Amino acid sequence: MAQQLKHTSKPKGLYSTLLRAQKPMRKVMIATLPCIFGSIYFFGWRSLAVIIVSCAVAFTVEYLFCRRRGEPASEAVFVTGILFALIMPPTVPWHVVVIGAVFAIMFSKEVFGGFGRNFFNPAMAGRCFVYICFPVALTAMWATPAPSVFDGLQEWLAGGFHHGMPKLTHLAGALGQWSVASVPEAITSATPMGQIKLDMLAGKAATVPPLSQLLFGNIGGVMGGTSALLALIGGLYLFVTRTASRTIILSVIIPYMALNQVLAWMQIKPFVGALPSTLGAGFLFGALFMATDPVSAPKTEPARVAYGTIIAVCVVVIRNYSIFPAGFMFSLLIANMFAAILDHAVNEWKKRKGAKPAAQGAAA
């Protein structure tokens, strides 16, 4: 993937002065289309507006930095904008989208020197920043999906979203926030993993949604992560075309499923088994689209295995034993910190391994 990024086409004209073409990044954008269509289908046209605003802000920030360096912005900025929007709740306020997109590009990418030099996944770093700064907007206001076929499209086209149309409300001492009802209790619909965490804290049996809901996306959650099926469709495209690292994908998913299933067999609460845990809370979206970022992930195969395993184990621990209902965000950022160290360790091991036969040959 990293090698593919070096082979970029060079279109002529205005486009080449603004953007550096990158075929792998275009493939990632193609892979996100099922999740984009799903977000519109489930939550209405506002989802598309959030994606457009996120991409516009991200491109503007990167262009301003690249202009000072005398180089075009990278097409990867649109991948960051799309992914950042897709991991937002459908009721996210506009100012949160703008602030998060600015942070994702400015402080997670450009301060390190621009494309190819960032240590953290920019989209996830942006989400982490707004998660800390605007916790209510990202955790307490979840819109329920459209109740019947194409309601997400039809009702927005008709000028209303009757089962939960976002409306701007003003709380005391706070900026205007998007909610989906006038009564706060009506908008705090929990995500599947969030509901399991609430049941655990209340000492109740875990409420696990039917696997069909988790697969097809008829649940609350982030815009691009409610449907495991749509994430799998896009992820399969990345997997088959080798746009994303197969090693990382398998190293995240397999240990995660195995650990969840073993702990469920041991009847350790609140573990609910491999399938519900894997299909819920956008885990597959994170494993397929976020963990495989070619810049912030390791470059050597053994390091990628360790990297994926770190993510899997951290997600299991954070989801089940912390106050946070999901955990992929923190797990990925933790693993990002070890990416360069893991590559260095693998390279040093290879040098020592190669030096031994040479030393033995010299001695002979």
N, C-alpha and C positions, 0 to 999 in steps of 0.2 A: 504493500500500500504506500509506504513512504517513498519507494522507488518510482511508483506510478505517478506520484505527485510532481516529480521532477520533469516528466514528459508532458508538457502542457502545450496545447495548440496556441498559435499566435494570430488571431484574426486581425484584420486591418481596419482602420477607421476609428470612429469615435469610441466604439466598444472597447478596443484595446487600450485606449488612453484612460478609461475608467476602471476596467476590470481585467484581471489576469485569468484567462480561461483555464479551468482545471477539470478534465473529464471525470476523474474519480468523484469530485464534489458534485458534479451533475448527476452521477449515478445515485449518490446518496439522496439528492433532492427528489429524484424519481422514486426512490424507495419510500420516501415519506408520504407520497401521494395517497396511498390507502388510508393512512392515519389522518391526513388532512381532510379527505372526503368524509371519513368517519366522524371527525369533530364537527363538521358542518351538519351532517345527518343527525347526530345526536343532540347537538346544542345550538344549532342555528347559524345564520350567516355572520353573527358577531364573532364567531371563532375565526372566520376568514379575515375579518377586519383586524383582529388581534395579531394574526400572523403577518399581515401586510405592514402594520405599524411597527412590529418588532423588527422586521427585515429592513424597513426604511430607516429606522433609528440606527440599527447596527451598521448599515452601509454608510450612512452619513458620518458616523464617528470614525470608522476605519478609513474612509476616503480622506478626511481631514488630516489624519496622521500620515497616511501614505503620500499625500500631496507634498508634505514637508520633506519627505524622503525622496521625492521625485520618482515614485513608482505607482503603478495602478493597484487598486484594492484587489483582494483575492475573491474568487467566487465562493470560497469557503465561508465568507461572512454571511451569505444567505442561508447556508446550512445551519450556522449558529443561530440566526434569527428565527428560522423555522423550528428548530429543536427547542429553543428557549420558549417559544410560544406554545408548543405542544405539551410542555410540562407545566403549563400554567392552568389553574382552574378556569372553567368557562366564565365565571363571574369576576375575573380579575379586573381591578380598576385600571384605567388607562395610564394613570401616573406610575403605577407599579410596573407596567409593561415597559414604559419609557426608561425609568430608572434602572430596571434590571438589564435591559438591552445595552444601555450606556456602560454599566459596570462590566458586563460580560466582555465587551470589546476593549474598553479603555484600560481597565485594571486587571483583566485576566489574560489579555493578549498583547495590546500595544505597549504596555510598560515593560514587557519582556523583549520587545523588539519587533513585534508583528507576527505574521503567519509563520508557523514552523518553529517558533521559539517559546511558546507558552508551556508552562508546566501543568496547568490545570485545564480541564475541559471548560471552555468559556461559557457555554450554555448552562452547565450545571453550577459553575461558580456564580453566574448571575442569579440563578434561582436561589442559591444558598444565601446570597446577600439580601434579596428581597424577602426571603423566608424569615430572616432574623429581624429585618427592619419593619416588615408589615405582616406579622404572624396571623392576624385575624383574617386578612384578605386572602391568605394562602392556605388556611387550615379550617376556618369556621364557616365558609360560605361555599357550599357545593350544590350545584344545580343538578336536579335529576334529569335523566335523558328524556327525550320525547316519548310520549306514551304509546304512539302508534306509528305506522309506516309513514315516513317523510314529513312528520309533524315539524321536525326541526327545520325543514325547508319551507313548507307551506305556510306555517304560522308566521315566520319572519317575513316572508314575501307579502303576506296580508297585513303586515304592520303590527303584529302582536305575537306574543309567545305565551299563550294562556296558562300553560302548566308551570311557568316560571320565568316570565319576561324580566330581564335585568332592568332595574330602575335605579336612578341615582338618589342616594339618601345621604343625609349629613348627620353625623353623630357629634356630640358635644366635644369640642377640642380636637376634631379630626378632619382630614380632608374628605371630600365626597367619596363615598364608597359604593361599589355596585353590589346590590343584593337582588335576590329573585323573589322577594315578597316583602310586604310591609311589616310582617311579624317575624322577628328574628328566629323564633323556634321553627319556622317553616323553611328556613334556608340552611339549617345546620345538618343536612342529610350527610351522614358519614360515609366515607369510602369503605370498601369491604374490610381492608386491614384495620382501618380506624374503628370500625364496629367491633371487630374481634378484640382490639385493645381495650375498648370501653367495657366489653363484657368481662374481660379478664380482671380489670380494675374493680368491677362491681362484684366479682366472685361468682359470675354466672357462667353457664356453658357457652362456648364460643358459637356465635351465629355465623355460619358459613353459607354464603350465597350458593345457589345451584351452579354447577360448572358451566352450564349453558349460558348463564348471565355473564360469567367471567369471560367466556370465550367470545361471545358476540358483542359484549359491551353495554348491555342494558343495566348499567350501574353508574353510580356517581364516581367521579375521579377527575384527573387532569384531562385536558382536551384530547390528547393523542394517545393516552394510555389506558382507556377503559376497555377497549376490545383487544384481547390477546390475539385473536385471529387476524385482524388487520396488521398488527405489529409483526406477526409471523409471515404474512404475505410479503411485506416490505423487507423483512429480514432475510427471507429466503432468496430474494433477488440479490441482496448484498452477499449472501453466502455463496450462491451459485456463480456469480460474476467475480468472486474473490475481491470485491471492493472492500469488504471488511475482513478482518483477521478471523479465520475460522477457529484458530487456536484460542483466541480470547473468548469468542462466543461460547464454545464448548466448555472452556475452563471456568466460566461464570455459571452456566446453567447446570451442568452435571453435578458439581460439588454441592450447589445450592439445593437441588432436588434430592440428592442422596442424604444430605445432612438433615433436611426437614423430614424426610420419610423415616429415617432411623430414629430420630427423636420422637416422632409421632408413634412409632411402634413401641417405644419405651414408655409411652403414655406420659410424657413430660409436657405439662401445660405451659403455654397455650398452643403448642404445635398442632397443626390441623392436617398435616400430610403434604406430600410433594405437589400434587396438582393444584389444589386451591392456593397454595402459597406462590406457585410459579405463575399461574394465570392471573392473579390479582395484583392490584396496586401498581400496575405499570412495570412490573419486574422485567418482562420480556422486552418492552420498549427500551428500558435502560440497558439491558444486556446486549441488544442488537444494535442500537443506535448511539448510545452514550459511551459505553465502555470501550467501543471500538474506534474511538477518535484516534487517527493515526499519529497525531502530534504528541498528545499527552500520555499515550500508552507506550509500553516498552517495544523495542524493535527486534529483540532476539526471541526465539521460540521458547526456550526454557523460562525466560523472564515473563513471557506472556502467560504461561501456565500458572506461575506463582502469582502474578498480578490478578488473573481471573479468580484464583482461589481466595486471595485476600478479600476481593469484593464480595464473593459468595458468603464467606464466613462472617464478615462484618455485617452484611445485610441480615443474616439470621440472628445475630446477637442484638443488633439495634432494634429490629422489628419486634422481637419477642421480649426483650428485657429492659428497654429504655422507655422513655415517655413518648418517643416518636413512633407514629403508626407505620411508617414505611421504612426508610433507612437507606435506600439506594443512593440518595444524594450524598450523604456523609460518607458512605462506604466508597463511592467512586473517588471523591476528593482525597480520602485517606490513601487509597491505592495510587492515585496520581503522584503523591509525594514520594512513593517508593519506586516509581517507574525507572528513573535514571539510575538509582542505586542498584536495582535488580539487573539492568543491562550491564552496568559496570562489573558487578559480581560475576555474571556469566562470561563476559569477555576476559576477565582475569583468570577465571577457571580454565577457559580454553587455552589461554597462553601458557599456563602452568602445565596443562595436559600435553600441549604440543612441545614444551621444552624438555619433558622427561625422555621421550624417544631420542631427541637430538643429543641429550647428555649421555644416554646409554650408548649411542652410536660413536660418540667421540671417545668414550672410555674404552670401547672395543678396538 
